[in-house]
Every structure is written in structure tokens, then in C-alpha cells.
Amino acid sequence: MHATKRSVLPLLLLILLPGSAAFAQVDFSGLWVPVGDRVEQNDNPPVGMFAGMPLNHPDQLRGAAYNPNMFDVAENVCRPYPPDMPFGPAQLHIWTDVDKTTQQVIAYHEHFFYHEQEYTIWMDGRPHPPDYALHTWGGFSTGAWEGGTLVYTTTHLKESYILPNGPARSDRATVRTHLARYGNYLTAYVIVYDPTYLAEPYVRPATWVYEPTLQIPPYPCEEATETVIPRGVVPNYLPGQNPVLTDFAAEHGIPPEAALGGAETMYPEYIAKMKKMKLLPRPAKNSGAEDK
């Protein structure tokens, strides 16, 4: 009798273990509204605000050459945000493709309001394409569960900006996203690995709250005919000639070299080094009736 029980126990474990793994999966489907008001969430972050970003020297130079009129170039007017920048004015809709026979999720789909960008996360074990395959704005993503967290890896991305104020992320980057749900809150932290422009991995967070009554409006976008940038012109500044590069540092009392970022600026030990750096004069405030 006892021997029979012992022989049945391993069989029961084999039956139950796959089911318990399935319970770790979380339903992300639904409509989500972004939470928070960080500066980087804005659609127009200040030029020269790169502190805390692990930019290498080539990317610092690229950021220093940035001219805000770049976004008035016709080809950039409808340029979507990349998946490694999952914030901004981005209401989110998530839905799934499910195999009718096994009821397993084949893919997750994400639709963001801003520029109507959409991404697919494949969950069926398919491999990533070869390196020479087409690169797109959304890239190619495959996911797997780690407990209750969906971890998905994105490759084959087109080059894009890290923030719309200068620094770039190359098309050789790999992006790993950790997506988890806590009640009615959905959190993501995104890790960007870029051998071309980042000295170290760059981590960025985002949070949404569940809103089942949300209606995401369309975001039709077409080239702005009123743009003042002539065809063929690429606005930029030559090295050392950007007149507004240090304005952010001066206004906020930050050493200009610290404001330009780098791997060092991500760590608290850098504060001691900053105290020995020179500050730029703060810009004079405009005098008004309230100053009299």
C-alpha cells in the first residue's frame, strides 16, 4: 500500500508542476494610462540634459551637435517613439493571440497612442532573425516568463534617439524589457544594451494604471506642409558651436561636464567629484512687476 503511494507521488508531481507554472503568468490585457510626470516623459526635454545617462564620448558629441529643428525635418515629423522609450503621451492597449487548441498565448501585442506605434512580442519559441534581416522601428521581440514577470528581448531596431534632445541609440542595440503587474498597476523597466553609443547598460522605468473605460483616439500623422526646414537640410551644430548646450546646466546649477552625462554620472560617488567642478553663472531672471 505504501509502495503504491510512493509510486503515484512522482506521477502526480509531473501532472501538477506544468499547471503551477502556468499560474505564474499574469494577464496584461486591457487599457492602460501612463502614471507620473518625470521630465524625461515630456515630449520636449531640454537640450544638454544628459546627466545620469551612460553616454560614451561619440554619443556626447552627437548630443552636442543636436538642433531642436531636427524634428521639423519632414522625414521626422511622424517618426515614432522606439520600444525602449515606453513613455510620453502613451496610453497603452495590450491584447493577445491565443492558440485555440492549447489556449497558450502565441503573442502579445502593444499599441501606443502616440504615433500609433505597435509592437509584437512572440511567445511561441521562434528564434530571432539573422543579423542581416530587416530592421524596423518596432524591432523583433520574443518573450518568456520569469515567475510573474514577462521578460522580452528586442533586436533588429532602427537607429533612434534615447530622448528627443540629442543622444542616440544605434541599430546594433539589444533591448530587454521586464513587464510586471501589481494589482491595477503595470510597471516596466527597460534595459538598453548598445555597443555603439552606450558605455554601460541604460535602465529606464515606466508605469501605467489600468483604465477599462479608456478610449484611445486615432493619431493620424502626415508630413507637416508648414515646416520651415527646406528639403535636404539637416539642422545641426558643429563641435563647440551649440549656443544652448549649457543653458540647462547653468539654469539648474549643475557643472556643465556633469550635465553632458557619461557612465560616471549614474553613480552617487560622482557627487563628490561634482563638488570640485566649476559652475556656470546662472542666467539673469527677467525683471517684472512682481520684482518691484
C-alpha positions as CSV (number, residue, x, y, z in Angstrom):
1,M,0.0,0.0,0.0
2,H,2.8,2.4,1.0
3,A,4.8,1.4,-2.1
4,T,1.8,2.2,-4.3
5,K,1.5,5.7,-2.8
6,R,5.2,6.3,-3.3
7,S,5.0,5.3,-6.9
8,V,2.0,7.5,-7.6
9,L,3.5,10.6,-6.0
10,P,6.1,11.4,-8.8
11,L,3.3,11.0,-11.3
12,L,1.1,13.5,-9.5
13,L,4.0,15.9,-9.4
14,L,4.6,15.6,-13.1
15,I,0.9,16.4,-13.7
16,L,0.7,19.3,-11.3
17,L,4.0,21.1,-12.0
18,P,3.2,22.3,-15.5
19,G,-0.1,23.7,-14.2
20,S,1.5,25.5,-11.4
21,A,4.0,27.2,-13.8
22,A,1.0,28.4,-15.9
23,F,-0.4,30.1,-12.8
24,A,2.7,32.3,-12.7
25,Q,1.6,34.0,-15.9
26,V,-0.2,37.3,-15.5
27,D,-2.9,38.8,-17.7
28,F,-1.7,42.2,-19.1
29,S,-4.6,42.5,-21.5
30,G,-6.5,45.8,-21.4
31,L,-6.2,49.5,-21.5
32,W,-3.6,51.4,-19.5
33,V,-2.9,55.1,-18.7
34,P,0.6,56.4,-18.1
35,V,1.4,57.5,-14.5
36,G,4.0,60.1,-13.4
37,D,5.3,63.3,-14.7
38,R,9.1,62.9,-15.0
39,V,11.0,65.4,-17.1
40,E,12.0,62.7,-19.5
41,Q,8.4,61.8,-20.0
42,N,7.9,65.2,-21.7
43,D,7.9,65.4,-25.4
44,N,10.4,68.2,-25.4
45,P,13.2,67.6,-22.8
46,P,15.9,70.4,-22.5
47,V,18.9,70.3,-24.8
48,G,22.0,69.4,-22.8
49,M,20.1,67.4,-20.2
50,F,22.1,64.2,-20.4
51,A,23.1,63.7,-16.7
52,G,22.7,60.2,-15.4
53,M,22.9,58.7,-19.0
54,P,25.8,56.3,-19.7
55,L,26.7,58.0,-23.0
56,N,30.1,57.3,-24.4
57,H,32.1,60.1,-26.0
58,P,30.8,59.7,-29.6
59,D,27.2,59.9,-28.2
60,Q,28.1,63.0,-26.1
61,L,29.4,64.6,-29.3
62,R,26.3,63.6,-31.2
63,G,24.1,65.1,-28.4
64,A,26.2,68.3,-28.5
65,A,25.5,68.6,-32.3
66,Y,21.7,68.4,-31.8
67,N,19.5,71.2,-33.1
68,P,15.8,71.1,-32.0
69,N,14.8,71.9,-35.6
70,M,15.7,68.3,-36.4
71,F,12.1,67.5,-35.6
72,D,10.8,69.9,-38.2
73,V,12.5,68.0,-40.9
74,A,9.7,66.4,-43.0
75,E,11.0,62.9,-42.6
76,N,11.0,63.2,-38.8
77,V,7.5,64.7,-38.3
78,C,5.8,61.3,-37.9
79,R,8.8,59.4,-36.6
80,P,7.6,57.0,-33.9
81,Y,9.0,56.6,-30.4
82,P,11.0,53.3,-30.2
83,P,10.0,50.5,-27.8
84,D,12.9,51.3,-25.5
85,M,11.3,54.7,-24.8
86,P,7.9,53.4,-23.5
87,F,6.6,56.7,-22.0
88,G,5.5,60.1,-23.0
89,P,1.8,60.7,-24.0
90,A,1.4,57.0,-24.4
91,Q,-1.9,55.4,-23.5
92,L,-1.4,51.7,-23.9
93,H,-3.6,48.8,-25.2
94,I,-2.4,45.2,-24.8
95,W,-4.1,42.2,-26.3
96,T,-3.1,38.6,-27.1
97,D,-3.1,36.0,-29.8
98,V,-4.2,32.6,-28.3
99,D,-3.9,29.2,-29.8
100,K,-7.5,27.8,-30.0
101,T,-6.4,24.2,-29.3
102,T,-3.9,24.6,-26.5
103,Q,-5.1,28.0,-25.2
104,Q,-1.5,29.1,-24.9
105,V,-0.5,32.7,-25.7
106,I,1.2,32.9,-29.0
107,A,1.9,36.6,-28.9
108,Y,1.3,39.8,-27.0
109,H,0.5,43.0,-29.0
110,E,1.1,46.5,-27.7
111,H,-0.5,49.6,-29.2
112,F,0.6,53.1,-28.0
113,F,-1.4,56.2,-28.7
114,Y,1.5,58.4,-29.7
115,H,2.1,57.9,-33.4
116,E,0.1,54.7,-33.2
117,Q,3.2,52.6,-32.8
118,E,2.6,48.8,-32.4
119,Y,4.9,46.0,-31.2
120,T,4.5,42.3,-31.2
121,I,6.1,40.0,-28.5
122,W,6.3,36.4,-29.8
123,M,5.8,33.8,-27.1
124,D,5.9,30.6,-29.2
125,G,9.7,30.0,-29.0
126,R,10.6,31.2,-32.5
127,P,14.2,32.4,-32.9
128,H,15.3,35.9,-33.7
129,P,16.1,36.6,-37.4
130,P,19.7,36.7,-38.6
131,D,21.7,39.9,-38.2
132,Y,21.1,40.9,-41.9
133,A,17.3,40.8,-41.6
134,L,15.3,43.9,-41.9
135,H,15.5,46.5,-39.0
136,T,12.3,48.3,-38.2
137,W,11.1,51.0,-35.7
138,G,9.5,48.3,-33.6
139,G,12.2,45.6,-34.0
140,F,11.7,41.9,-33.3
141,S,10.7,40.7,-29.8
142,T,10.5,37.3,-28.1
143,G,9.4,36.8,-24.6
144,A,9.4,34.3,-21.7
145,W,8.0,34.2,-18.2
146,E,10.3,34.6,-15.1
147,G,7.8,34.0,-12.3
148,G,5.1,36.6,-12.7
149,T,7.3,38.9,-14.8
150,L,7.2,38.9,-18.6
151,V,10.8,39.4,-19.9
152,Y,11.2,40.1,-23.6
153,T,14.2,40.8,-25.7
154,T,14.0,43.2,-28.7
155,T,16.6,43.2,-31.6
156,H,16.6,44.5,-35.2
157,L,15.7,48.0,-34.3
158,K,16.4,51.0,-36.5
159,E,18.7,53.7,-35.0
160,S,16.7,56.1,-32.9
161,Y,17.1,58.7,-30.2
162,I,17.3,57.9,-26.5
163,L,15.4,61.1,-25.7
164,P,14.3,63.7,-28.3
165,N,17.1,66.1,-27.3
166,G,20.2,64.6,-29.0
167,P,21.7,61.4,-27.7
168,A,21.1,58.4,-30.0
169,R,20.8,54.6,-29.7
170,S,22.2,52.6,-32.6
171,D,20.7,49.9,-34.7
172,R,23.0,47.3,-33.0
173,A,21.3,47.7,-29.7
174,T,19.5,45.0,-27.8
175,V,16.6,46.0,-25.5
176,R,15.4,43.8,-22.6
177,T,12.1,44.7,-21.0
178,H,10.7,43.4,-17.7
179,L,6.9,43.8,-17.5
180,A,5.0,43.1,-14.3
181,R,1.6,43.8,-12.9
182,Y,0.8,44.8,-9.3
183,G,-3.0,44.9,-9.0
184,N,-4.1,47.7,-11.2
185,Y,-0.6,49.0,-11.9
186,L,1.6,47.9,-14.8
187,T,5.3,48.5,-14.5
188,A,8.1,48.2,-17.0
189,Y,11.8,48.6,-16.6
190,V,13.7,48.7,-19.8
191,I,17.5,47.9,-20.1
192,V,19.2,49.1,-23.3
193,Y,22.5,47.5,-24.3
194,D,24.2,49.4,-27.1
195,P,27.9,48.7,-28.0
196,T,28.0,51.7,-30.3
197,Y,26.7,54.6,-28.1
198,L,26.4,53.4,-24.5
199,A,29.4,52.9,-22.2
200,E,27.1,50.8,-19.8
201,P,23.5,49.4,-20.0
202,Y,20.9,52.2,-19.6
203,V,17.9,51.5,-17.4
204,R,14.6,53.4,-17.6
205,P,11.2,52.8,-15.9
206,A,7.6,53.4,-16.9
207,T,4.3,52.8,-15.0
208,W,0.7,52.7,-16.1
209,V,-2.6,52.3,-14.3
210,Y,-5.5,50.1,-15.5
211,E,-8.4,52.1,-17.0
212,P,-11.0,49.8,-18.6
213,T,-13.2,52.7,-19.8
214,L,-10.3,54.3,-21.7
215,Q,-10.9,55.1,-25.4
216,I,-7.6,55.5,-27.3
217,P,-8.3,58.0,-30.2
218,P,-6.6,57.7,-33.6
219,Y,-3.3,59.5,-34.1
220,P,-3.3,60.3,-37.8
221,C,0.1,61.8,-38.7
222,E,1.3,63.2,-42.0
223,E,4.1,65.4,-43.2
224,A,3.6,68.9,-42.0
225,T,3.5,71.1,-45.1
226,E,4.1,74.3,-43.0
227,T,7.6,73.1,-41.9
228,V,10.3,75.9,-42.3
229,I,13.1,73.4,-43.0
230,P,14.0,73.3,-46.7
231,R,14.3,69.9,-48.3
232,G,17.7,68.3,-47.9
233,V,18.7,70.5,-44.9
234,V,19.7,68.6,-41.7
235,P,19.8,71.1,-38.8
236,N,22.8,70.6,-36.6
237,Y,25.7,72.4,-34.8
238,L,29.4,71.9,-35.5
239,P,31.5,71.0,-32.4
240,G,31.7,73.8,-29.9
241,Q,29.1,75.9,-31.7
242,N,25.8,74.9,-30.0
243,P,24.7,78.1,-28.3
244,V,22.2,76.5,-25.9
245,L,24.1,73.3,-25.0
246,T,25.0,74.5,-21.5
247,D,21.8,76.5,-20.7
248,F,20.3,73.6,-18.8
249,A,23.4,73.2,-16.6
250,A,23.6,77.0,-15.9
251,E,19.9,77.3,-15.0
252,H,20.0,74.3,-12.6
253,G,23.4,74.9,-11.0
254,I,24.9,71.7,-12.5
255,P,28.5,71.6,-13.7
256,P,28.4,71.6,-17.5
257,E,30.5,68.5,-17.9
258,A,28.2,66.6,-15.5
259,A,25.1,67.6,-17.4
260,L,26.6,66.0,-20.5
261,G,26.3,62.6,-19.0
262,G,28.6,59.6,-19.1
263,A,28.7,56.3,-17.1
264,E,30.2,58.1,-14.1
265,T,27.2,60.4,-13.7
266,M,24.9,57.4,-12.9
267,Y,26.6,56.7,-9.5
268,P,26.4,58.5,-6.2
269,E,30.1,58.6,-5.8
270,Y,30.1,61.2,-8.7
271,I,28.6,63.8,-6.3
272,A,31.9,64.2,-4.6
273,K,33.6,64.9,-7.9
274,M,30.9,67.4,-8.9
275,K,31.6,69.5,-5.8
276,K,35.1,70.2,-7.2
277,M,33.8,71.3,-10.6
278,K,33.1,74.9,-11.7
279,L,29.6,76.1,-12.2
280,L,28.4,78.5,-15.0
281,P,26.8,81.8,-14.0
282,R,23.1,81.4,-13.5
283,P,21.1,83.3,-16.2
284,A,19.6,86.6,-15.1
285,K,15.9,86.5,-14.3
286,N,13.6,88.7,-16.3
287,S,12.5,91.7,-14.2
288,G,8.8,92.1,-13.9
289,A,6.1,93.7,-11.8
290,E,6.5,91.1,-9.1
291,D,10.2,92.1,-8.6
292,K,9.3,95.7,-8.0
